[in-house]
Amino acid sequence: MASMDKEPVPVEGEKTDLYGTLDKLELYNCGKCSKTFRKQKQCEAHMREAHPSTTKSR
Ligand SMILES: [Zn+2]
């Protein structure tokens, strides 16, 4: 009889919230320049090409 104590999570606004969060979560930011990439591999490739001195490899 204690399960009725909790309030249901409001669903409205979830779409807008998810949209904004997803947009930020799906983007990878380059630490050297303010470029954003959708995939981590793209970000890594960019860092190697644009900022070769940043990569630890070699
Ligand atoms: Zn960069």
N, CA, C, O and the ligand as a Tripos MOL2 file, in Angstrom:
@<TRIPOS>MOLECULE
protein
  233   231    59     0     0
PROTEIN
NO_CHARGES

@<TRIPOS>ATOM
      1 N           0.8360   -1.2190    0.0000 N.3       1 MET1
      2 CA          0.0000    0.0000    0.0000 C.3       1 MET1
      3 C           0.8600    1.2540    0.0000 C.2       1 MET1
      4 O           0.3740    2.3590    0.2450 O.2       1 MET1
      5 N           2.1110    1.0710   -0.2720 N.am      2 ALA2
      6 CA          2.9960    2.2330   -0.2430 C.3       2 ALA2
      7 C           3.3400    2.6930   -1.6610 C.2       2 ALA2
      8 O           3.9510    3.7420   -1.8640 O.2       2 ALA2
      9 N           2.9310    1.8810   -2.6270 N.am      3 SER3
     10 CA          3.2800    2.2290   -4.0030 C.3       3 SER3
     11 C           2.4540    3.4120   -4.4970 C.2       3 SER3
     12 O           2.8070    4.0550   -5.4850 O.2       3 SER3
     13 N           1.3650    3.6910   -3.8090 N.am      4 MET4
     14 CA          0.5140    4.8090   -4.2590 C.3       4 MET4
     15 C           1.0560    6.1420   -3.7720 C.2       4 MET4
     16 O           0.5080    7.1980   -4.0880 O.2       4 MET4
     17 N           2.1020    6.0890   -3.0260 N.am      5 ASP5
     18 CA          2.6750    7.3130   -2.4840 C.3       5 ASP5
     19 C           3.4380    8.0860   -3.5490 C.2       5 ASP5
     20 O           3.5290    9.3120   -3.4960 O.2       5 ASP5
     21 N           3.9730    7.3730   -4.4940 N.am      6 LYS6
     22 CA          4.7950    8.0270   -5.5110 C.3       6 LYS6
     23 C           3.9320    8.7110   -6.5680 C.2       6 LYS6
     24 O           2.8800    8.2090   -6.9630 O.2       6 LYS6
     25 N           4.3920    9.8280   -6.9950 N.am      7 GLU7
     26 CA          3.6570   10.5460   -8.0420 C.3       7 GLU7
     27 C           4.1680   10.1080   -9.4090 C.2       7 GLU7
     28 O           5.3620    9.8880   -9.6130 O.2       7 GLU7
     29 N           3.2360    9.9920  -10.3240 N.am      8 PRO8
     30 CA          3.6240    9.6060  -11.6880 C.3       8 PRO8
     31 C           4.4720   10.6860  -12.3570 C.2       8 PRO8
     32 O           4.2330   11.8810  -12.1830 O.2       8 PRO8
     33 N           5.4460   10.2500  -13.1090 N.am      9 VAL9
     34 CA          6.3120   11.2140  -13.7830 C.3       9 VAL9
     35 C           5.5650   11.8720  -14.9440 C.2       9 VAL9
     36 O           4.9900   11.1800  -15.7840 O.2       9 VAL9
     37 N           5.5730   13.1720  -14.9900 N.am     10 PRO10
     38 CA          4.8920   13.8840  -16.0810 C.3      10 PRO10
     39 C           5.5150   13.5820  -17.4360 C.2      10 PRO10
     40 O           6.7290   13.6640  -17.6210 O.2      10 PRO10
     41 N           4.6640   13.2380  -18.3560 N.am     11 VAL11
     42 CA          5.1790   12.8580  -19.6820 C.3      11 VAL11
     43 C           5.2570   14.0790  -20.5950 C.2      11 VAL11
     44 O           6.0570   14.1260  -21.5290 O.2      11 VAL11
     45 N           4.4270   15.0450  -20.3090 N.am     12 GLU12
     46 CA          4.4100   16.2130  -21.1960 C.3      12 GLU12
     47 C           5.7200   16.9940  -21.0600 C.2      12 GLU12
     48 O           6.2490   17.1890  -19.9660 O.2      12 GLU12
     49 N           6.2040   17.4200  -22.1870 N.am     13 GLY13
     50 CA          7.4670   18.1520  -22.1690 C.3      13 GLY13
     51 C           8.6390   17.2190  -22.3440 C.2      13 GLY13
     52 O           9.7770   17.6610  -22.5040 O.2      13 GLY13
     53 N           8.3680   15.9400  -22.3160 N.am     14 GLU14
     54 CA          9.4770   14.9930  -22.4480 C.3      14 GLU14
     55 C          10.0800   15.0530  -23.8470 C.2      14 GLU14
     56 O          11.2850   14.8860  -24.0350 O.2      14 GLU14
     57 N           9.2260   15.2890  -24.8020 N.am     15 LYS15
     58 CA          9.7100   15.3350  -26.1890 C.3      15 LYS15
     59 C          10.7030   16.4780  -26.3820 C.2      15 LYS15
     60 O          11.7880   16.2980  -26.9350 O.2      15 LYS15
     61 N          10.3070   17.6460  -25.9160 N.am     16 THR16
     62 CA         11.1950   18.8030  -26.0920 C.3      16 THR16
     63 C          12.4690   18.6040  -25.2950 C.2      16 THR16
     64 O          13.5590   18.9610  -25.7420 O.2      16 THR16
     65 N          12.3200   18.0320  -24.1170 N.am     17 ASP17
     66 CA         13.4800   17.8410  -23.2690 C.3      17 ASP17
     67 C          14.4270   16.8260  -23.9000 C.2      17 ASP17
     68 O          15.6430   17.0110  -23.9240 O.2      17 ASP17
     69 N          13.8470   15.7750  -24.3960 N.am     18 LEU18
     70 CA         14.6580   14.7340  -25.0140 C.3      18 LEU18
     71 C          15.3540   15.2690  -26.2550 C.2      18 LEU18
     72 O          16.4910   14.9120  -26.5610 O.2      18 LEU18
     73 N          14.6530   16.1140  -26.9440 N.am     19 TYR19
     74 CA         15.2130   16.6680  -28.1750 C.3      19 TYR19
     75 C          16.4900   17.4570  -27.8620 C.2      19 TYR19
     76 O          17.5250   17.2940  -28.5070 O.2      19 TYR19
     77 N          16.3750   18.3030  -26.8620 N.am     20 GLY20
     78 CA         17.5220   19.1320  -26.5160 C.3      20 GLY20
     79 C          18.6500   18.3080  -25.9460 C.2      20 GLY20
     80 O          19.8190   18.5440  -26.2530 O.2      20 GLY20
     81 N          18.3060   17.3480  -25.1230 N.am     21 THR21
     82 CA         19.3500   16.5210  -24.5130 C.3      21 THR21
     83 C          20.0090   15.6540  -25.5580 C.2      21 THR21
     84 O          21.2290   15.4940  -25.5820 O.2      21 THR21
     85 N          19.1930   15.1050  -26.4110 N.am     22 LEU22
     86 CA         19.7280   14.2140  -27.4270 C.3      22 LEU22
     87 C          20.6760   14.9600  -28.3460 C.2      22 LEU22
     88 O          21.7010   14.4340  -28.7790 O.2      22 LEU22
     89 N          20.3060   16.1960  -28.6320 N.am     23 ASP23
     90 CA         21.1460   16.9820  -29.5310 C.3      23 ASP23
     91 C          22.5370   17.1710  -28.9370 C.2      23 ASP23
     92 O          23.5440   17.1530  -29.6450 O.2      23 ASP23
     93 N          22.5650   17.3490  -27.6410 N.am     24 LYS24
     94 CA         23.8560   17.5940  -27.0110 C.3      24 LYS24
     95 C          24.6150   16.2910  -26.7910 C.2      24 LYS24
     96 O          25.8440   16.2420  -26.8570 O.2      24 LYS24
     97 N          23.8580   15.2540  -26.5330 N.am     25 LEU25
     98 CA         24.5030   13.9800  -26.2240 C.3      25 LEU25
     99 C          25.0970   13.3450  -27.4640 C.2      25 LEU25
    100 O          26.1040   12.6390  -27.4030 O.2      25 LEU25
    101 N          24.4590   13.6080  -28.5820 N.am     26 GLU26
    102 CA         24.9080   12.9450  -29.8030 C.3      26 GLU26
    103 C          26.0790   13.6520  -30.4540 C.2      26 GLU26
    104 O          26.6340   13.1820  -31.4470 O.2      26 GLU26
    105 N          26.4430   14.7730  -29.8910 N.am     27 LEU27
    106 CA         27.5120   15.5410  -30.5230 C.3      27 LEU27
    107 C          28.8250   15.4090  -29.7630 C.2      27 LEU27
    108 O          28.8610   15.4290  -28.5320 O.2      27 LEU27
    109 N          29.8690   15.2780  -30.5090 N.am     28 TYR28
    110 CA         31.1940   15.2310  -29.8970 C.3      28 TYR28
    111 C          31.9090   16.5440  -30.1890 C.2      28 TYR28
    112 O          32.0080   16.9740  -31.3380 O.2      28 TYR28
    113 N          32.3890   17.1500  -29.1610 N.am     29 ASN29
    114 CA         33.0460   18.4390  -29.3310 C.3      29 ASN29
    115 C          34.5570   18.2730  -29.4140 C.2      29 ASN29
    116 O          35.1700   17.5000  -28.6770 O.2      29 ASN29
    117 N          35.1160   19.0160  -30.3260 N.am     30 CYS30
    118 CA         36.5730   19.0360  -30.4110 C.3      30 CYS30
    119 C          37.0990   20.0000  -29.3450 C.2      30 CYS30
    120 O          36.6270   21.1300  -29.2170 O.2      30 CYS30
    121 N          38.0730   19.5330  -28.5990 N.am     31 GLY31
    122 CA         38.5830   20.3660  -27.5110 C.3      31 GLY31
    123 C          39.4530   21.4880  -28.0070 C.2      31 GLY31
    124 O          39.6410   22.4810  -27.3050 O.2      31 GLY31
    125 N          39.9870   21.3540  -29.1970 N.am     32 LYS32
    126 CA         40.8920   22.3740  -29.7160 C.3      32 LYS32
    127 C          40.1390   23.4890  -30.4160 C.2      32 LYS32
    128 O          40.4110   24.6680  -30.1880 O.2      32 LYS32
    129 N          39.2010   23.1210  -31.2610 N.am     33 CYS33
    130 CA         38.3720   24.1310  -31.9040 C.3      33 CYS33
    131 C          36.9160   23.8260  -31.5390 C.2      33 CYS33
    132 O          36.6220   22.7690  -30.9810 O.2      33 CYS33
    133 N          36.0420   24.7210  -31.8440 N.am     34 SER34
    134 CA         34.6490   24.5490  -31.4270 C.3      34 SER34
    135 C          33.8500   23.7470  -32.4280 C.2      34 SER34
    136 O          32.6700   24.0190  -32.6500 O.2      34 SER34
    137 N          34.4700   22.7820  -33.0180 N.am     35 LYS35
    138 CA         33.7650   21.9570  -33.9940 C.3      35 LYS35
    139 C          33.0250   20.8320  -33.2960 C.2      35 LYS35
    140 O          33.4540   20.3180  -32.2630 O.2      35 LYS35
    141 N          31.8920   20.4650  -33.8960 N.am     36 THR36
    142 CA         31.1080   19.3810  -33.3140 C.3      36 THR36
    143 C          30.9320   18.2730  -34.3310 C.2      36 THR36
    144 O          30.7940   18.5220  -35.5280 O.2      36 THR36
    145 N          30.9400   17.0630  -33.8440 N.am     37 PHE37
    146 CA         30.7860   15.9160  -34.7290 C.3      37 PHE37
    147 C          29.7240   14.9810  -34.1700 C.2      37 PHE37
    148 O          29.5150   14.8740  -32.9620 O.2      37 PHE37
    149 N          29.0720   14.3180  -35.0970 N.am     38 ARG38
    150 CA         28.0120   13.4120  -34.6730 C.3      38 ARG38
    151 C          28.5820   12.0750  -34.2030 C.2      38 ARG38
    152 O          27.9830   11.3810  -33.3810 O.2      38 ARG38
    153 N          29.7170   11.7410  -34.7280 N.am     39 LYS39
    154 CA         30.3060   10.4590  -34.3330 C.3      39 LYS39
    155 C          31.6870   10.6700  -33.7400 C.2      39 LYS39
    156 O          32.4370   11.5630  -34.1320 O.2      39 LYS39
    157 N          31.9840    9.8220  -32.7920 N.am     40 GLN40
    158 CA         33.2650    9.9640  -32.1190 C.3      40 GLN40
    159 C          34.4120    9.7090  -33.0850 C.2      40 GLN40
    160 O          35.4720   10.3280  -32.9940 O.2      40 GLN40
    161 N          34.1850    8.8060  -33.9910 N.am     41 LYS41
    162 CA         35.2410    8.5010  -34.9650 C.3      41 LYS41
    163 C          35.5480    9.7160  -35.8210 C.2      41 LYS41
    164 O          36.6990    9.9790  -36.1700 O.2      41 LYS41
    165 N          34.4950   10.4500  -36.1520 N.am     42 GLN42
    166 CA         34.7040   11.6570  -36.9590 C.3      42 GLN42
    167 C          35.5070   12.6750  -36.1680 C.2      42 GLN42
    168 O          36.3890   13.3500  -36.6980 O.2      42 GLN42
    169 N          35.1840   12.7660  -34.9070 N.am     43 CYS43
    170 CA         35.8960   13.7110  -34.0490 C.3      43 CYS43
    171 C          37.3580   13.2980  -33.9360 C.2      43 CYS43
    172 O          38.2580   14.1350  -34.0000 O.2      43 CYS43
    173 N          37.5800   12.0230  -33.7700 N.am     44 GLU44
    174 CA         38.9550   11.5360  -33.6480 C.3      44 GLU44
    175 C          39.7280   11.7860  -34.9370 C.2      44 GLU44
    176 O          40.8820   12.2150  -34.9180 O.2      44 GLU44
    177 N          39.0680   11.5090  -36.0490 N.am     45 ALA45
    178 CA         39.7220   11.7130  -37.3420 C.3      45 ALA45
    179 C          40.0430   13.1850  -37.5380 C.2      45 ALA45
    180 O          41.1000   13.5340  -38.0620 O.2      45 ALA45
    181 N          39.1380   14.0320  -37.1210 N.am     46 HIS46
    182 CA         39.3710   15.4690  -37.2610 C.3      46 HIS46
    183 C          40.5490   15.9030  -36.4010 C.2      46 HIS46
    184 O          41.3910   16.6890  -36.8370 O.2      46 HIS46
    185 N          40.6030   15.3990  -35.2020 N.am     47 MET47
    186 CA         41.6840   15.7980  -34.2950 C.3      47 MET47
    187 C          43.0360   15.3510  -34.8310 C.2      47 MET47
    188 O          44.0510   16.0210  -34.6440 O.2      47 MET47
    189 N          43.0260   14.2120  -35.4990 N.am     48 ARG48
    190 CA         44.3010   13.7190  -36.0290 C.3      48 ARG48
    191 C          44.7570   14.5570  -37.2180 C.2      48 ARG48
    192 O          45.9480   14.7640  -37.4510 O.2      48 ARG48
    193 N          43.7540   15.0310  -37.9590 N.am     49 GLU49
    194 CA         44.1190   15.7880  -39.1590 C.3      49 GLU49
    195 C          44.3450   17.2560  -38.8430 C.2      49 GLU49
    196 O          45.2770   17.8810  -39.3480 O.2      49 GLU49
    197 N          43.4780   17.7930  -37.9990 N.am     50 ALA50
    198 CA         43.5600   19.2230  -37.7180 C.3      50 ALA50
    199 C          44.5250   19.5150  -36.5670 C.2      50 ALA50
    200 O          45.2090   20.5380  -36.5460 O.2      50 ALA50
    201 N          44.5550   18.5980  -35.6250 N.am     51 HIS51
    202 CA         45.4330   18.8090  -34.4730 C.3      51 HIS51
    203 C          46.2830   17.5720  -34.2330 C.2      51 HIS51
    204 O          46.0750   16.8400  -33.2650 O.2      51 HIS51
    205 N          47.2130   17.3500  -35.0980 N.am     52 PRO52
    206 CA         48.0530   16.1470  -35.0050 C.3      52 PRO52
    207 C          48.9020   16.1270  -33.7460 C.2      52 PRO52
    208 O          49.2390   15.0590  -33.2350 O.2      52 PRO52
    209 N          49.2390   17.2760  -33.2580 N.am     53 SER53
    210 CA         50.1050   17.3180  -32.0750 C.3      53 SER53
    211 C          49.3380   16.9670  -30.8140 C.2      53 SER53
    212 O          49.9280   16.7380  -29.7580 O.2      53 SER53
    213 N          48.0050   16.9260  -30.9340 N.am     54 THR54
    214 CA         47.1800   16.6440  -29.7510 C.3      54 THR54
    215 C          47.1110   15.1530  -29.4730 C.2      54 THR54
    216 O          47.0360   14.7260  -28.3210 O.2      54 THR54
    217 N          47.1390   14.3840  -30.5190 N.am     55 THR55
    218 CA         46.9930   12.9380  -30.3420 C.3      55 THR55
    219 C          48.2270   12.3520  -29.6630 C.2      55 THR55
    220 O          49.3590   12.7710  -29.9050 O.2      55 THR55
    221 N          47.9720   11.3890  -28.8250 N.am     56 LYS56
    222 CA         49.0890   10.7840  -28.0980 C.3      56 LYS56
    223 C          49.8010    9.7580  -28.9720 C.2      56 LYS56
    224 O          50.9750    9.4500  -28.7680 O.2      56 LYS56
    225 N          49.0700    9.2420  -29.9400 N.am     57 SER57
    226 CA         49.6850    8.2410  -30.8000 C.3      57 SER57
    227 C          50.8770    8.8250  -31.5440 C.2      57 SER57
    228 O          50.7600    9.7820  -32.3100 O.2      57 SER57
    229 N          51.9690    8.2420  -31.3010 N.am     58 ARG58
    230 CA         53.1930    8.7220  -31.9410 C.3      58 ARG58
    231 C          53.5750   10.0440  -31.3890 C.2      58 ARG58
    232 O          54.5820   10.6170  -31.8010 O.2      58 ARG58
    233 ZN         39.4000   20.6570  -33.9160 Zn       59 ZN59
@<TRIPOS>BOND
     1     1     2 1
     2     2     3 1
     3     3     4 2
     4     3     5 am
     5     5     6 1
     6     6     7 1
     7     7     8 2
     8     7     9 am
     9     9    10 1
    10    10    11 1
    11    11    12 2
    12    11    13 am
    13    13    14 1
    14    14    15 1
    15    15    16 2
    16    15    17 am
    17    17    18 1
    18    18    19 1
    19    19    20 2
    20    19    21 am
    21    21    22 1
    22    22    23 1
    23    23    24 2
    24    23    25 am
    25    25    26 1
    26    26    27 1
    27    27    28 2
    28    27    29 am
    29    29    30 1
    30    30    31 1
    31    31    32 2
    32    31    33 am
    33    33    34 1
    34    34    35 1
    35    35    36 2
    36    35    37 am
    37    37    38 1
    38    38    39 1
    39    39    40 2
    40    39    41 am
    41    41    42 1
    42    42    43 1
    43    43    44 2
    44    43    45 am
    45    45    46 1
    46    46    47 1
    47    47    48 2
    48    47    49 am
    49    49    50 1
    50    50    51 1
    51    51    52 2
    52    51    53 am
    53    53    54 1
    54    54    55 1
    55    55    56 2
    56    55    57 am
    57    57    58 1
    58    58    59 1
    59    59    60 2
    60    59    61 am
    61    61    62 1
    62    62    63 1
    63    63    64 2
    64    63    65 am
    65    65    66 1
    66    66    67 1
    67    67    68 2
    68    67    69 am
    69    69    70 1
    70    70    71 1
    71    71    72 2
    72    71    73 am
    73    73    74 1
    74    74    75 1
    75    75    76 2
    76    75    77 am
    77    77    78 1
    78    78    79 1
    79    79    80 2
    80    79    81 am
    81    81    82 1
    82    82    83 1
    83    83    84 2
    84    83    85 am
    85    85    86 1
    86    86    87 1
    87    87    88 2
    88    87    89 am
    89    89    90 1
    90    90    91 1
    91    91    92 2
    92    91    93 am
    93    93    94 1
    94    94    95 1
    95    95    96 2
    96    95    97 am
    97    97    98 1
    98    98    99 1
    99    99   100 2
   100    99   101 am
   101   101   102 1
   102   102   103 1
   103   103   104 2
   104   103   105 am
   105   105   106 1
   106   106   107 1
   107   107   108 2
   108   107   109 am
   109   109   110 1
   110   110   111 1
   111   111   112 2
   112   111   113 am
   113   113   114 1
   114   114   115 1
   115   115   116 2
   116   115   117 am
   117   117   118 1
   118   118   119 1
   119   119   120 2
   120   119   121 am
   121   121   122 1
   122   122   123 1
   123   123   124 2
   124   123   125 am
   125   125   126 1
   126   126   127 1
   127   127   128 2
   128   127   129 am
   129   129   130 1
   130   130   131 1
   131   131   132 2
   132   131   133 am
   133   133   134 1
   134   134   135 1
   135   135   136 2
   136   135   137 am
   137   137   138 1
   138   138   139 1
   139   139   140 2
   140   139   141 am
   141   141   142 1
   142   142   143 1
   143   143   144 2
   144   143   145 am
   145   145   146 1
   146   146   147 1
   147   147   148 2
   148   147   149 am
   149   149   150 1
   150   150   151 1
   151   151   152 2
   152   151   153 am
   153   153   154 1
   154   154   155 1
   155   155   156 2
   156   155   157 am
   157   157   158 1
   158   158   159 1
   159   159   160 2
   160   159   161 am
   161   161   162 1
   162   162   163 1
   163   163   164 2
   164   163   165 am
   165   165   166 1
   166   166   167 1
   167   167   168 2
   168   167   169 am
   169   169   170 1
   170   170   171 1
   171   171   172 2
   172   171   173 am
   173   173   174 1
   174   174   175 1
   175   175   176 2
   176   175   177 am
   177   177   178 1
   178   178   179 1
   179   179   180 2
   180   179   181 am
   181   181   182 1
   182   182   183 1
   183   183   184 2
   184   183   185 am
   185   185   186 1
   186   186   187 1
   187   187   188 2
   188   187   189 am
   189   189   190 1
   190   190   191 1
   191   191   192 2
   192   191   193 am
   193   193   194 1
   194   194   195 1
   195   195   196 2
   196   195   197 am
   197   197   198 1
   198   198   199 1
   199   199   200 2
   200   199   201 am
   201   201   202 1
   202   202   203 1
   203   203   204 2
   204   203   205 am
   205   205   206 1
   206   206   207 1
   207   207   208 2
   208   207   209 am
   209   209   210 1
   210   210   211 1
   211   211   212 2
   212   211   213 am
   213   213   214 1
   214   214   215 1
   215   215   216 2
   216   215   217 am
   217   217   218 1
   218   218   219 1
   219   219   220 2
   220   219   221 am
   221   221   222 1
   222   222   223 1
   223   223   224 2
   224   223   225 am
   225   225   226 1
   226   226   227 1
   227   227   228 2
   228   227   229 am
   229   229   230 1
   230   230   231 1
   231   231   232 2
@<TRIPOS>SUBSTRUCTURE
     1 MET1         2 RESIDUE 1 A MET
     2 ALA2         6 RESIDUE 1 A ALA
     3 SER3        10 RESIDUE 1 A SER
     4 MET4        14 RESIDUE 1 A MET
     5 ASP5        18 RESIDUE 1 A ASP
     6 LYS6        22 RESIDUE 1 A LYS
     7 GLU7        26 RESIDUE 1 A GLU
     8 PRO8        30 RESIDUE 1 A PRO
     9 VAL9        34 RESIDUE 1 A VAL
    10 PRO10       38 RESIDUE 1 A PRO
    11 VAL11       42 RESIDUE 1 A VAL
    12 GLU12       46 RESIDUE 1 A GLU
    13 GLY13       50 RESIDUE 1 A GLY
    14 GLU14       54 RESIDUE 1 A GLU
    15 LYS15       58 RESIDUE 1 A LYS
    16 THR16       62 RESIDUE 1 A THR
    17 ASP17       66 RESIDUE 1 A ASP
    18 LEU18       70 RESIDUE 1 A LEU
    19 TYR19       74 RESIDUE 1 A TYR
    20 GLY20       78 RESIDUE 1 A GLY
    21 THR21       82 RESIDUE 1 A THR
    22 LEU22       86 RESIDUE 1 A LEU
    23 ASP23       90 RESIDUE 1 A ASP
    24 LYS24       94 RESIDUE 1 A LYS
    25 LEU25       98 RESIDUE 1 A LEU
    26 GLU26      102 RESIDUE 1 A GLU
    27 LEU27      106 RESIDUE 1 A LEU
    28 TYR28      110 RESIDUE 1 A TYR
    29 ASN29      114 RESIDUE 1 A ASN
    30 CYS30      118 RESIDUE 1 A CYS
    31 GLY31      122 RESIDUE 1 A GLY
    32 LYS32      126 RESIDUE 1 A LYS
    33 CYS33      130 RESIDUE 1 A CYS
    34 SER34      134 RESIDUE 1 A SER
    35 LYS35      138 RESIDUE 1 A LYS
    36 THR36      142 RESIDUE 1 A THR
    37 PHE37      146 RESIDUE 1 A PHE
    38 ARG38      150 RESIDUE 1 A ARG
    39 LYS39      154 RESIDUE 1 A LYS
    40 GLN40      158 RESIDUE 1 A GLN
    41 LYS41      162 RESIDUE 1 A LYS
    42 GLN42      166 RESIDUE 1 A GLN
    43 CYS43      170 RESIDUE 1 A CYS
    44 GLU44      174 RESIDUE 1 A GLU
    45 ALA45      178 RESIDUE 1 A ALA
    46 HIS46      182 RESIDUE 1 A HIS
    47 MET47      186 RESIDUE 1 A MET
    48 ARG48      190 RESIDUE 1 A ARG
    49 GLU49      194 RESIDUE 1 A GLU
    50 ALA50      198 RESIDUE 1 A ALA
    51 HIS51      202 RESIDUE 1 A HIS
    52 PRO52      206 RESIDUE 1 A PRO
    53 SER53      210 RESIDUE 1 A SER
    54 THR54      214 RESIDUE 1 A THR
    55 THR55      218 RESIDUE 1 A THR
    56 LYS56      222 RESIDUE 1 A LYS
    57 SER57      226 RESIDUE 1 A SER
    58 ARG58      230 RESIDUE 1 A ARG
    59 ZN59       233 GROUP 0 **** ****
